[in-house]
């Protein structure tokens, strides 16, 4: 899930952070993608409007050698 998609859904990065119960600085530290665990949390919270794609996270892990 792209961070930009999640921010767009919630309106702002601050609103996204509040919805997740985390500091806005945490959202700022994310790269282009929402961390995998948070992506699935957002998928549940938004009743599937936002989707975490397992293949994206597999590719990211492979690129990092994990």
PyMOL commands that set and color helices and strands:
alter all, ss='L'
color gray80, all
select helices_A, chain A and resi 3-10+13-20+24-29+36-45+54-63
alter helices_A, ss='H'
color red, helices_A
deselect
rebuild
show_as cartoon
